[in-house]
């Protein structure tokens, strides 16, 4: 028994070591993640609070409060934009230090409560202004992110591994003998997964909404269109990974390489407001970022199709690009 066990163990080790792509990727992925995260989250100690300042540029000498440590001061172009950000807790406080100081704070924000105390300690004469509009709880802001993350995993892993299994079992090889084209096969996979994801997301949206009563003021029909386009884009992205690869380890590594940056940079858990410009630029490349940005605009601000049209166009364009590339690079059998 031990000889058989050792023989299988040895054969599996040789199989893994001879798969050069998987071996290299297994070694490089942790290094790439650590190096990438060190660039994103490294450097000097990060601020604890984010404060919006109504000014084109911030002069640290204009007010004692602007010299507080561990506070990131972000210039805000206009009052309406700043009020929206502080209401949605994208910033912890909004201040106007021109003339007689005044500020806006979200009363449901714990960090807003603390930074307000720091402001009043530095400038006791600052006048408190009520935040216009209904306060948005963190759970209201987080809810689209949780749904989007669930969609991301279902789209990428649900499609990638299915196509890989079809290829390894020889099912694709048999399909290749039929008149079916790669584009037709991939389109069918996309539509099948799309129906499942839209159904599950709709059930979660209605079920969780009935339990926690989340804040949503926009059109449900527009949210449905947005969910379909977002799902299509991420499903097509998953298909591009599985179009040619025949190694389960490599597919898993590549999918993780996509999901981890999206989880960290797409704004699922926290806003990227105040982060370096290049981080925000990289984040907007991901379909999940476009999906969440538009979903929050619809649910929290009541945005219409005109406001989220750039996000919709981006998702539609990436869907076509990913699907076309997947069809072009698709491989029916293992060489």
ZAKOLZA-643006 format. One line per 5 residues: number of its first residue (from 0); their letters; for each residue x, y, z of N, C-alpha, C. Coordinates in pm, whole numbers, plus 32768, in hexadecimal, padded with zeros to 4 digits. Layout:
<sites>
NUM) A) X:Y:Z:X:Y:Z:X:Y:Z ~ ...
</sites>
This chain:
<sites>
0) XXXXX) 8053:7F88:8000:8000:8000:8000:8057:807E:8000 ~ 80C1:807D:8052:8118:80F1:8059:8160:8109:7FD4 ~ 8181:809A:7F8E:81C1:80AA:7F0C:8163:80EB:7EA8 ~ 80E4:80C1:7EA8:8082:80FE:7E4F:806D:8191:7E71 ~ 8063:81AB:7EF3:8050:8235:7F21:80C5:828C:7EF7
5) XXXXX) 813E:8259:7F08:81B5:82A6:7EE3:81BB:82BB:7E4D ~ 8192:8255:7DFF:8197:8261:7D6D:8139:82CF:7D3E ~ 80BF:82D3:7D76:8060:833C:7D4F:8092:83C5:7D7C ~ 80C7:83CB:7DF4:80FE:8449:7E28:816F:847C:7DCE ~ 81C8:8423:7DA8:823A:8449:7D54:820B:8475:7CC9
10) XXXXX) 81A9:842C:7C92:8176:844F:7C0D:8134:84D8:7C0E ~ 80E8:84F5:7C78:80A4:8577:7C7F:8109:85E9:7C8D ~ 8173:85D1:7CDA:81DB:8638:7CE8:8220:8654:7C62 ~ 823F:85E8:7C19:827D:85FA:7B96:821F:8642:7B36 ~ 819D:8620:7B3C:813C:8663:7AE6:8139:86F9:7B00
15) XXXXX) 813C:871E:7B80:8139:87AC:7BA2:81BB:87F2:7B79 ~ 822D:87B2:7B93:82AE:87F1:7B74:82C3:87FF:7ADE ~ 828B:87A4:7A90:829D:87AC:79FF:823E:8810:79BE ~ 81DA:883C:7A0A:8181:88A4:79D8:81C4:892B:79F5 ~ 8219:8955:7998:826E:89CB:79B0:821C:8A47:79CF
20) XXXXX) 81B1:8A5D:7982:8161:8AD7:7995:8126:8ADE:7A21 ~ 80EE:8A6C:7A50:80B2:8A6A:7AD4:811C:8A7C:7B40 ~ 818E:8A3C:7B30:81F8:8A46:7B93:8229:8AD5:7BA0 ~ 8243:8B15:7B2E:8273:8BA0:7B31:820A:8BFC:7B6C ~ 818C:8BE6:7B46:8122:8C3C:7B79:8111:8C2A:7C10
25) XXXXX) 811D:8BAE:7C40:8110:8B94:7CD0:817D:8BDD:7D1E ~ 81F3:8BE6:7CE4:8261:8C2B:7D27:8254:8CC2:7D1D ~ 8223:8CF2:7CAB:8220:8D83:7C94:81A6:8DC7:7CD1 ~ 8135:8D80:7CDD:80BB:8DC2:7D0D:80CB:8E01:7D96 ~ 8100:8DB8:7DFC:810F:8DFB:7E7F:816A:8E74:7E79
30) XXXXX) 81D5:8E6A:7E28:8230:8EDC:7E1D:81E9:8F53:7DDD ~ 819C:8F39:7D74:8155:8FA5:7D2F:80EE:8FE6:7D8B ~ 80A6:8F94:7DDA:8041:8FCB:7E35:8083:9021:7EA0 ~ 80F0:8FEE:7EDC:8134:903A:7F45:816C:90BD:7F0F ~ 81AE:90B6:7E9C:81E8:912F:7E61:817A:9192:7E3C
35) XXXXX) 810F:915F:7DFF:80A0:91B7:7DD8:8060:91FA:7E50 ~ 8044:91AD:7EB9:8005:91E7:7F30:8063:9248:7F77 ~ 80E8:922E:7F6F:8145:928C:7FAE:8142:9314:7F68 ~ 812B:9314:7EE4:811F:9392:7E9C:809C:93D8:7EBE ~ 8030:938A:7EC9:7FAD:93C6:7EE2:7F9F:93F6:7F71
40) XXXXX) 7FC6:93A0:7FD0:7FAC:93BE:805D:802B:93DC:80AC ~ 809D:93DD:806A:8119:93F7:80B0:8136:948C:80BF ~ 81B5:94AA:80D4:81DC:9536:80E4:81C5:9568:8171 ~ 81B5:95EB:8182:81A0:9623:8207:8120:95EF:8246 ~ 8116:9600:82CA:809E:95D3:8311:8022:9617:82D8
45) XXXXX) 7FBB:95C7:82C0:7F46:95F9:827B:7EEF:964B:82D9 ~ 7EAB:96B4:82A4:7E53:9707:82F7:7DDE:96B6:832D ~ 7DAE:96E0:83A1:7D3B:969E:83DF:7CB7:96DA:83B0 ~ 7CBB:9759:8383:7C41:979F:835D:7C53:97E1:82D5 ~ 7BE3:97F5:8290:7BE2:983F:8212:7B83:98B4:8220
50) XXXXX) 7BB6:992D:8207:7B68:99A8:8217:7B68:99F1:8191 ~ 7AF1:9A13:8162:7AE5:9A62:80E9:7AEA:9AF6:810A ~ 7B37:9B41:80BD:7B47:9BD1:80D0:7B13:9C18:8055 ~ 7AB3:9C74:8068:7A7B:9CBF:7FF8:7ADF:9D2A:7FCB ~ 7B39:9D01:7F74:7BA0:9D5B:7F41:7BE4:9D16:7ECB
55) XXXXX) 7C10:9D63:7E66:7C56:9D24:7DF5:7CDC:9CEA:7E20 ~ 7D1E:9D2C:7E81:7D9C:9CFC:7EB7:7D9B:9D0D:7F4E ~ 7DE8:9CBB:7F93:7DE8:9CBE:8025:7E67:9D03:8057 ~ 7E52:9D6E:80A4:7EC0:9DB5:80E3:7EC5:9D8C:8176 ~ 7F2A:9D3F:819A:7F32:9D09:8221:7F3D:9D76:828C
60) XXXXX) 7F69:9DEC:8266:7F7A:9E57:82C7:7EFB:9EAA:82DA ~ 7E93:9E8D:828D:7E1A:9EE0:8294:7DCA:9ECA:8313 ~ 7DD8:9E56:8352:7D89:9E38:83C9:7DD5:9DCF:841B ~ 7DD3:9DDA:84A1:7E1A:9D77:84F4:7DEA:9CE8:84DD ~ 7D6B:9CD8:84B7:7D36:9C52:84A4:7D7B:9C0B:8430
65) XXXXX) 7DA6:9C57:83CC:7DE7:9C1B:8357:7E71:9BE4:8375 ~ 7EA2:9BFC:83ED:7F25:9BC9:8414:7F1C:9B4C:846B ~ 7EA1:9B19:847C:7E8F:9A9F:84CB:7ED5:9A29:8486 ~ 7F11:99D2:84D7:7F52:995A:84A3:7EEC:98EB:848F ~ 7F10:988D:8438:7EBF:9817:841B:7E36:983A:83E0
70) XXXXX) 7E2F:98AD:839E:7DB5:98D6:8359:7DD9:98F3:82C8 ~ 7D92:98B5:826B:7DA5:98D1:81DC:7D40:993C:81B4 ~ 7D71:99AE:8185:7D1C:9A1C:815A:7D10:9A17:80C2 ~ 7C93:9A0D:8092:7C78:99FC:8004:7C30:9A79:7FD1 ~ 7C64:9ABD:7F6B:7C1D:9B31:7F34:7B9C:9B08:7EF0
75) XXXXX) 7B31:9B51:7F09:7AAD:9B36:7ECF:7A86:9BAD:7E7A ~ 7A58:9B91:7E00:7A3B:9BFC:7DA1:79C1:9C50:7DC3 ~ 7954:9C10:7DF1:78DB:9C5C:7E0E:7892:9C1D:7E84 ~ 7837:9C6A:7EBD:77F4:9C40:7F38:779B:9BC6:7F22 ~ 7754:9BBF:7EB2:76F9:9B4E:7E9A:7746:9ACB:7E91
80) XXXXX) 77BA:9ACE:7E4E:780C:9A56:7E46:783D:9A2C:7ED0 ~ 7868:9A8F:7F1F:7897:9A71:7FA6:782A:9A39:7FFF ~ 77B1:9A71:7FF5:7742:9A3F:8046:771F:99AF:8022 ~ 7725:9990:7FA1:770A:9906:7F78:7771:98A6:7FB2 ~ 77EF:98CF:7FB1:7859:9878:7FE4:784F:9864:807B
85) XXXXX) 7832:98D0:80C4:782A:98C1:8156:77AB:9876:817E ~ 7740:9885:8131:76C5:983A:814D:76DB:97A5:813A ~ 7729:9780:80D3:7743:96F3:80B6:77BD:96BE:80FF ~ 77F8:9711:8157:786D:96EB:81A7:78E7:96CB:8151 ~ 78EE:9709:80DB:7969:96FF:808D:79D4:9759:80C8
90) XXXXX) 79AB:97C3:810C:7A05:9814:815E:79C5:9820:81E8 ~ 7A17:9839:824E:79E6:983C:82D7:79B1:98C5:8300 ~ 79DC:992D:82BB:79B3:99B5:82DF:79C5:9A0E:8264 ~ 7970:9A73:8258:797D:9AD8:81EF:7988:9B60:8233 ~ 79F2:9BAA:8213:7A08:9C2B:8255:7A16:9C98:81EC
95) XXXXX) 79E9:9D0E:8212:79FB:9D87:81C3:7A3F:9DEB:821E ~ 7AC0:9E02:8209:7B10:9E57:8262:7B23:9EE3:822A ~ 7ADA:9F02:81C1:7AE1:9F89:8189:7A88:9FE5:81DD ~ 7AC5:A04B:8218:7A79:A0A6:826F:7A59:A062:82F2 ~ 79DA:A06B:831C:79AF:A029:8397:79A2:9F93:837C
100) XXXXX) 79EF:9F41:83C7:79F5:9EB2:83AB:796F:9E6F:83C6 ~ 794B:9E13:836E:78D4:9DC0:8380:78F4:9D34:834E ~ 78A4:9CD4:837B:78C1:9C49:8356:7841:9BF8:8353 ~ 7848:9B86:830A:77DB:9B26:82FF:780D:9A9E:832E ~ 77BB:9A57:8379:77E2:99D4:83AC:776A:9977:83A5
105) XXXXX) 7785:98F9:8383:771D:9893:8383:770D:985F:8411 ~ 769A:9874:844C:7684:9850:84D9:7685:97BA:84F0 ~ 767B:976A:8485:7680:96D8:8494:770D:96A0:8485 ~ 776F:96F7:8471:77F8:96CB:845A:7849:96D5:84DC ~ 7880:9665:8509:78D2:9665:8582:7952:96B7:856D
110) XXXXX) 798F:96A9:84F8:7A08:96F5:84DC:79E8:9789:84CE ~ 7972:97A9:849A:7948:9834:8492:793A:9873:851B ~ 7909:9825:857B:78F9:9857:8605:7981:987D:8640 ~ 79E6:9828:8627:7A6B:9841:8661:7AAF:98B7:861D ~ 7AAA:98BC:8598:7AEF:9929:8552:7AAB:99AE:856D
115) XXXXX) 7A2A:99AD:858A:79E4:9A28:85B0:7A1E:9A60:8631 ~ 7A3D:9A08:8691:7A7A:9A35:870F:7B02:9A74:86F6 ~ 7B4F:9A3A:869A:7BD2:9A73:867A:7BC5:9AFD:863A ~ 7B62:9B0C:85E3:7B4C:9B8E:85A3:7B26:9BF8:860A ~ 7ACB:9BD5:8664:7A9E:9C38:86C7:7B0C:9C59:872B
120) XXXXX) 7B66:9BFA:8744:7BD8:9C17:879D:7C38:9C79:875B ~ 7C49:9C6C:86D7:7CA3:9CC7:8690:7C61:9D4B:866E ~ 7BDE:9D4A:8654:7B95:9DC3:862E:7B0B:9DC1:8671 ~ 7B03:9DED:86F1:7A83:9DE5:873B:7A12:9E35:86FA ~ 7A32:9E95:86A7:79CB:9EE9:866B:798B:9EB0:85EF
125) XXXXX) 79B6:9E3B:85C4:797F:9DFF:854A:78EC:9DDE:855D ~ 789B:9DFF:84F8:780A:9DED:8501:77E1:9D69:84C0 ~ 778E:9D1F:8509:775E:9C9D:84D9:76E8:9CB1:847B ~ 76ED:9C71:8405:7682:9C7A:83A3:7643:9BF1:8392 ~ 75BF:9BEA:8389:757F:9B66:8376:759A:9B31:82EA
130) XXXXX) 75AC:9AB0:82E2:75BF:9A6E:8261:7537:9A61:821D ~ 752C:9A95:81A6:74AC:9A8D:815D:7498:9A01:8127 ~ 741B:99D5:8128:73FC:994F:80F6:7407:98E7:8163 ~ 73CE:9875:814A:73CF:9809:81AB:745B:97D0:81B8 ~ 7481:97B7:8234:7505:977B:824D:7506:96EB:8219
135) XXXXX) 7575:96C4:81DC:7583:963E:81A6:75D9:95ED:8205 ~ 75A3:9580:8238:75EF:952B:8292:765F:94E4:8246 ~ 76C1:94B6:8292:772E:946D:8252:76FA:93F0:820D ~ 7695:93AE:824A:7660:9334:820D:761C:9353:8188 ~ 75E1:93CC:817B:75A6:93F3:80FB:7612:9405:8091
140) XXXXX) 7681:943F:80BA:76F1:9454:805D:7734:93CF:803C ~ 773B:9374:809F:7780:92F5:808E:772F:9291:803B ~ 76AB:9299:8043:7654:9234:8006:7671:921E:7F72 ~ 767D:9287:7F1E:769F:926D:7E91:7726:9226:7E81 ~ 7785:9246:7EDA:7807:9205:7ED2:7800:9170:7EED
145) XXXXX) 77AE:9149:7F4F:77A1:90BA:7F6E:7760:9070:7EFA ~ 76F6:90AA:7EC1:76B8:906B:7E4D:7719:9062:7DD8 ~ 7766:90CD:7DC2:77C7:90CD:7D55:7834:9066:7D69 ~ 7863:9057:7DE6:78CA:8FF3:7E01:7895:8F66:7DE8 ~ 7819:8F4C:7E10:77DD:8EC9:7DF8:77D2:8EAE:7D61
150) XXXXX) 77AB:8F15:7D15:77A4:8F07:7C85:782E:8EEA:7C4A ~ 7893:8F2F:7C7C:791B:8F1D:7C48:7949:8E8D:7C56 ~ 7939:8E53:7CCE:7965:8DC9:7CE3:7914:8D68:7C8D ~ 7892:8D7E:7C85:783E:8D24:7C35:7862:8D2C:7BA1 ~ 787E:8DA4:7B71:789E:8DB5:7AE3:7925:8D79:7AC1
155) XXXXX) 798B:8D98:7B0E:7A12:8D6F:7AEB:7A29:8CDA:7B05 ~ 7A0E:8CAD:7B7E:7A2A:8C22:7BA0:79C0:8BC4:7B66 ~ 7941:8BF1:7B63:78D7:8B9B:7B31:78E8:8B77:7A9F ~ 791D:8BD3:7A4F:7930:8BBA:79C0:79B8:8B7C:79A5 ~ 7A21:8BB2:79E4:7AA9:8B84:79C7:7ABC:8AEF:79DF
160) XXXXX) 7A8E:8AC0:7A52:7AA3:8A33:7A74:7A49:89D6:7A23 ~ 79D3:8A05:79FF:7979:89B2:79AE:79B6:8997:7925 ~ 79E7:89FE:78E3:7A25:89EC:785F:7AA2:8995:786A ~ 7AF0:89A9:78D4:7B67:8957:78E9:7B42:88C4:78FA ~ 7AD8:88A9:7945:7AAD:881E:7959:7A7E:87E1:78D6
165) XXXXX) 7A34:8830:7887:7A09:87FE:7804:7A82:87D7:77AD ~ 7AEA:8827:77B4:7B5F:880D:7761:7BA9:8790:7792 ~ 7BB8:8782:7814:7C05:8712:784A:7BBB:868D:783B ~ 7B38:868F:783E:7AEB:8612:7830:7AD5:85EA:779E ~ 7AFF:863F:7741:7AEE:8620:76B4:7A68:8649:767B
170) XXXXX) 7A14:868A:76CB:7991:86B6:769A:79A0:871C:7629 ~ 79FF:8779:7639:7A16:87DC:75D0:7A49:879A:7550 ~ 7A99:8733:7560:7ACD:86ED:74EA:7A5B:86B3:7498 ~ 79F5:867D:74DD:7981:8645:7495:792E:86B4:7456 ~ 7921:8725:749C:78D6:8795:7464:791B:87CD:73E7
175) XXXXX) 799F:87C2:73E5:79EB:87F7:7374:79C9:87AE:72F2 ~ 7999:8733:72FE:7974:86E5:7288:78ED:870F:724F ~ 78A7:8767:7294:7825:8797:7266:7837:881E:721F ~ 77CE:8852:71DF:77DB:88D6:719D:77E6:894C:71FE ~ 77E0:8931:7281:77E3:899C:72E5:7866:89E9:72DD
180) XXXXX) 785F:8A6F:72DA:78D6:8AC3:72DA:78FB:8AE9:7368 ~ 7977:8B18:7379:79A5:8B42:73FD:7952:8BB7:7431 ~ 7932:8C15:73D8:78E3:8C89:7403:7858:8C5E:7432 ~ 781B:8BFE:73ED:7797:8BCE:7415:779D:8B87:749B ~ 7804:8B35:74AE:7811:8AED:752D:7825:8B4F:75A1
185) XXXXX) 787F:8BAF:758F:789B:8C0E:75F9:7821:8C66:7616 ~ 77DA:8C8D:75AD:7762:8CDF:75C1:76F9:8C93:7612 ~ 76EA:8C12:75F4:768B:8BC1:7640:76B4:8BB7:76D3 ~ 7736:8BA7:76ED:7766:8BA2:7777:774C:8C27:77BF ~ 7763:8C95:7777:774C:8D19:77B2:76BA:8D2B:77D7
190) XXXXX) 765F:8D0B:777B:75D0:8D1F:7794:759D:8CC4:7803 ~ 75D0:8C49:7808:75A7:8BED:7871:75CE:8C22:78FA ~ 764C:8C49:7908:767B:8C7E:7989:7637:8D02:79AA ~ 761A:8D53:7944:75D8:8DD3:795A:754E:8DBF:7999 ~ 7501:8D62:7963:747B:8D49:799A:7482:8D20:7A2C
195) XXXXX) 74E2:8CCA:7A4D:74F0:8C9C:7AD6:7517:8D0E:7B33 ~ 7579:8D5E:7B08:75AA:8DC9:7B5E:7541:8E35:7B73 ~ 74FB:8E5A:7B09:7493:8EC0:7B17:7424:8E8F:7B74 ~ 7400:8E0F:7B68:7398:8DD8:7BC1:73C6:8DDB:7C52 ~ 7440:8DAB:7C6C:7473:8DA7:7CF6:7481:8E34:7D2E
200) XXXXX) 74B5:8E91:7CDE:74C6:8F1B:7D0D:743F:8F5B:7D2A ~ 73DB:8F3F:7CD5:7356:8F74:7CEE:7319:8F40:7D6E ~ 732C:8EBF:7D89:72FA:8E84:7E05:733F:8EC3:7E7E ~ 73C3:8ED3:7E76:740E:8F10:7EE4:73E3:8FA1:7EF9 ~ 73D1:8FEA:7E8D:73A8:9077:7E96:7322:9083:7EDE
205) XXXXX) 72C2:902F:7EB5:723E:9036:7EF2:723F:8FFF:7F80 ~ 7286:8F90:7F95:7286:8F50:8019:72CC:8FA4:8082 ~ 7345:8FD4:8061:738F:9026:80C1:7348:90AB:80D7 ~ 730E:90E0:806C:72C4:915D:807A:7250:9151:80D9 ~ 720D:90DD:80D6:719C:90C8:8130:71CA:90BB:81C2
210) XXXXX) 7244:908D:81D7:7276:9078:8260:72AE:90F8:829B ~ 7307:913D:8250:734B:91B2:8289:7313:9237:8258 ~ 72BE:9234:81F1:7283:92B1:81C1:72E9:9316:8192 ~ 7341:92F0:8133:73AB:9348:8105:7374:93BF:80B7 ~ 73CA:9424:80AA:73A6:94A2:8069:73B6:9493:7FD1
215) XXXXX) 734B:94A8:7F85:7352:94A3:7EF3:72E9:9501:7EBA ~ 7316:9568:7E71:72B9:95CB:7E3C:72B3:95C9:7DA5 ~ 7306:9577:7D64:730C:9575:7CD3:72AE:950F:7C95 ~ 72B7:9504:7C12:7262:94AA:7BC5:7292:941A:7BD2 ~ 7238:93C1:7BF7:725A:9333:7C00:7275:92FA:7B75
220) XXXXX) 722B:9328:7B11:7241:92F9:7A88:72CD:931E:7A58 ~ 72FA:9398:7A7A:7380:93C2:7A53:73E9:936F:7A9B ~ 73D0:934E:7B1A:742C:92F8:7B63:7435:926E:7B23 ~ 73C3:923C:7AF1:73C3:91B9:7AAF:7416:91BC:7A2F ~ 7408:9226:79E0:7459:9234:7966:74EC:923B:798A
225) XXXXX) 750B:9289:79F1:7596:9296:7A1D:75CE:9211:7A4D ~ 757F:91C5:7A99:75AC:9143:7ACA:75C8:90E4:7A55 ~ 7573:90E6:79F0:7587:908E:797C:7607:90B2:7931 ~ 761E:9134:791B:7697:915C:78D4:7715:913E:7926 ~ 770D:9158:79A9:7780:9139:79FE:779E:90A5:7A00
230) XXXXX) 7737:9053:7A0C:774A:8FC3:7A0C:7783:8F93:7986 ~ 774F:8FC9:7918:7781:8FA2:7894:7815:8FC0:7886 ~ 783E:9034:78B5:78CA:905B:78A9:7924:8FFC:78F8 ~ 78FC:8FDC:7973:7951:8F86:79C7:794C:8EF5:799A ~ 78DA:8EC7:7966:78D3:8E40:792F:7930:8E33:78B7
235) XXXXX) 792A:8E95:785D:7981:8E94:77E7:7A14:8E99:7811 ~ 7A33:8EE3:787B:7ABD:8EE8:78AE:7AE8:8E5E:78DF ~ 7A8F:8E19:7928:7AB0:8D92:7955:7AC7:8D32:78E1 ~ 7A7C:8D43:7875:7A8C:8CEB:7801:7B12:8D00:77BC ~ 7B44:8D7B:77BD:7BC7:8D92:777E:7C36:8D47:77C7
240) XXXXX) 7C22:8D33:784B:7C87:8CE8:7898:7C82:8C54:7874 ~ 7C09:8C1F:7866:7BFA:8B8F:784D:7BFB:8B6C:77B9 ~ 7C0C:8BCD:7761:7C02:8BB2:76D2:7C6C:8B52:76A1 ~ 7CE5:8B59:76D8:7D53:8B06:76A7:7D92:8AB1:7714 ~ 7D8B:8ADC:7791:7DD5:8A9A:77FD:7D95:8A14:781E
245) XXXXX) 7DE9:89B0:7838:7DB7:892B:7859:7DE3:88FB:78E3 ~ 7E27:8950:792E:7E56:892C:79B4:7DFC:896B:7A1D ~ 7DC7:8918:7A78:7D6F:894C:7AE0:7DB9:89AD:7B3C ~ 7E36:898B:7B5E:7E83:89E2:7BB6:7E9A:8A6B:7B77 ~ 7EBA:8A6B:7AF5:7ED5:8AEA:7AB2:7E56:8B3E:7AA5
250) XXXXX) 7DE5:8AFC:7A84:7D67:8B45:7A7C:7D42:8B81:7B03 ~ 7D53:8B31:7B6D:7D36:8B65:7BF2:7D8F:8BDA:7C16 ~ 7E0F:8BD2:7BF3:7E6A:8C40:7C10:7E48:8CBE:7BC5 ~ 7E28:8CAF:7B44:7E05:8D24:7AF3:7D84:8D65:7B23 ~ 7D23:8D13:7B4A:7CA5:8D4B:7B7C:7CBB:8D93:7C01
255) XXXXX) 7D0F:8D5A:7C56:7D2F:8D9F:7CD3:7D7A:8E21:7CB9 ~ 7DCE:8E21:7C52:7E17:8E9A:7C2F:7DB8:8F0A:7C04 ~ 7D44:8EE5:7BCF:7CE0:8F48:7BA9:7C88:8F71:7C1F ~ 7C5E:8F0E:7C6F:7BFC:8F2C:7CD8:7C37:8F7A:7D4C ~ 7CB3:8F5F:7D72:7CEC:8FA6:7DE5:7CFB:903B:7DCC
260) XXXXX) 7D35:9066:7D5D:7D3A:90F8:7D45:7CAF:9137:7D3D ~ 7C4F:90EF:7D03:7BC8:9127:7CFA:7B89:9134:7D84 ~ 7BA1:90D1:7DDC:7B6B:90DA:7E63:7BA6:914E:7EB0 ~ 7C27:916A:7E99:7C6B:91D2:7EE6:7C58:925D:7EAC ~ 7C4C:9267:7E27:7C4F:92EA:7DE6:7BCB:9316:7DA8
265) XXXXX) 7B67:92BF:7DA6:7AEA:92E5:7D64:7A87:932C:7DBF ~ 7AAD:9342:7E3C:7A55:938B:7E96:79E8:9337:7ED3 ~ 7A03:92B6:7EE9:799E:9260:7F28:798C:9287:7FBA ~ 79FC:9296:8001:79F8:92A9:8092:7A08:933B:80BB ~ 7A53:9387:806C:7A71:9410:8093:7A83:9465:8015
270) XXXXX) 7A71:94E7:8026:7A81:9542:7FB6:7B15:955D:7F9B ~ 7B37:956E:7F1D:7BC0:9590:7EF7:7BD7:9627:7EF6 ~ 7B76:9673:7F29:7B86:9704:7F30:7C02:9728:7F80 ~ 7C58:977B:7F47:7CD2:97A3:7F8B:7D49:974B:7F6E ~ 7D36:96D8:7F2B:7DA6:9681:7F08:7DF1:96BD:7E92
275) XXXXX) 7E6C:9691:7E77:7EB8:96C8:7E07:7E6C:96BE:7D83 ~ 7E83:9720:7D2C:7E3B:9724:7CAC:7E52:96A7:7C5A ~ 7ECD:9671:7C5B:7EE9:95FB:7C08:7E9E:9581:7C3B ~ 7E86:957A:7CBF:7E37:950B:7CF5:7DA8:9515:7CC3 ~ 7D6F:958D:7CC5:7CE6:95A0:7C94:7CDD:9581:7BFF
280) XXXXX) 7D45:95A6:7BB5:7D45:958B:7B24:7D47:94F4:7B0A ~ 7D9D:94AC:7B52:7DA4:941A:7B42:7D1F:93DB:7B69 ~ 7CE3:940C:7BD6:7C65:93D2:7C05:7BF7:93DE:7B9D ~ 7BF5:944B:7B52:7B8B:9461:7AEF:7B9B:940A:7A72 ~ 7C0A:93C2:7A68:7C19:9364:79FA:7BC0:92E9:7A10
285) XXXXX) 7BAA:92C5:7A8E:7B60:924C:7AAF:7ACB:925E:7A95 ~ 7A8A:91F9:7A59:79F7:9203:7A46:79AB:9212:7AC9 ~ 79DD:91D3:7B34:7996:91DB:7BB4:7992:926A:7BE8 ~ 79FB:92B7:7BD4:79FC:9342:7BFF:7991:9392:7BB5 ~ 7988:937E:7B33:7922:93C4:7AE4:7896:939C:7B11
290) XXXXX) 7884:931C:7B2D:7801:92EA:7B5A:77D9:9328:7BDF ~ 7834:9327:7C40:7813:935B:7CC6:7801:93F2:7CC5 ~ 7853:9437:7C78:7846:94C9:7C70:77BD:94EF:7C3A ~ 7790:94AB:7BD1:770D:94C9:7B98:769C:949B:7BF3 ~ 76AA:9426:7C32:7640:93F2:7C89:762A:944E:7D01
295) XXXXX) 7696:9480:7D3B:7686:94DB:7DAD:764B:9560:7D81 ~ 766D:958D:7D0A:7633:9609:7CD8:759C:95FA:7CC7 ~ 7570:9587:7C96:74E0:9570:7C83:749A:955D:7D09 ~ 74D1:9508:7D5F:748E:94E5:7DDB:7491:9557:7E42 ~ 7501:959D:7E4B:7510:9600:7EB5:74ED:968E:7E87
300) XXXXX) 7505:96AC:7E07:74ED:9733:7DD5:7477:973C:7D76 ~ 743E:96CB:7D4F:73CF:96CF:7CF0:73FA:96F4:7C64 ~ 7476:96D2:7C3E:74A9:96F5:7BBA:7459:96AF:7B4D ~ 744C:96F3:7ADB:7408:96BB:7A68:746A:9682:7A04 ~ 7436:9658:7992:748C:9617:792E:74F3:9678:78F5
305) XXXXX) 74D3:96F8:78EE:7533:975A:78B9:75AD:9764:7913 ~ 7599:975E:7997:7609:976D:79F4:7666:96F4:79F3 ~ 762F:967D:79DC:7684:9605:79E0:76A1:95D0:7955 ~ 7682:961E:78EE:769A:95F2:7864:772D:95CC:784C ~ 7790:9619:787F:781C:95F0:7869:783A:9566:78A4
310) XXXXX) 7802:9549:7918:7819:94C6:7955:77D9:9457:7902 ~ 7760:946F:78D0:771B:940C:787E:7767:93F2:77FC ~ 7797:945C:77BE:77E2:944C:7741:7864:9400:7758 ~ 78A6:941D:77C8:7923:93D8:77E7:790B:9342:77FA ~ 78A2:931F:7844:7883:9293:785C:785D:924C:77DA
315) XXXXX) 7810:928F:7785:77E9:9253:7705:7863:923F:76AC ~ 78BC:92A1:76A8:7933:9297:7654:7990:9227:7684 ~ 79A6:921F:7707:79FE:91B5:773A:79C1:912B:7724 ~ 793D:9120:7729:78FC:90A0:770C:791C:9072:767E ~ 790D:90CC:761F:7928:90A9:7593:79BB:9087:757D
320) XXXXX) 7A13:90D6:75BB:7AA3:90BE:75AA:7ACB:9038:75E6 ~ 7AA0:901C:7661:7AC4:8F9E:76A3:7A8A:8F26:7658 ~ 7A0D:8F31:762C:79CD:8EC2:75E6:7A10:8EA9:755F ~ 7A32:8F13:7518:7A76:8F03:7497:7B00:8EC6:74AA ~ 7B4A:8EF4:750F:7BD0:8EBC:7529:7BC5:8E2A:7553
325) XXXXX) 7B62:8E0A:75A7:7B50:8D80:75D1:7B30:8D24:755D ~ 7ADA:8D54:7502:7AB7:8D02:748D:7B30:8CF0:7432 ~ 7B81:8D59:7423:7BF7:8D51:73CD:7C61:8CF3:7404 ~ 7C72:8CF3:7489:7CDD:8CA3:74C5:7CAC:8C1C:74F9 ~ 7C2D:8BFB:74E2:7BF3:8B83:751E:7C33:8B05:74E6
330) XXXXX) 7C48:8AA3:753F:7C85:8A23:7518:7C26:89B2:7542 ~ 7C03:895D:74E5:7BA1:88F3:74FF:7BDD:887E:754C ~ 7C5B:8861:7536:7C95:87E8:7570:7D1B:8806:75B3 ~ 7D4A:87A8:7602:7DCE:87B1:7642:7E34:8778:75E1 ~ 7E9C:87C5:75C2:7F02:8793:7566:7F5C:872D:75AD
</sites>
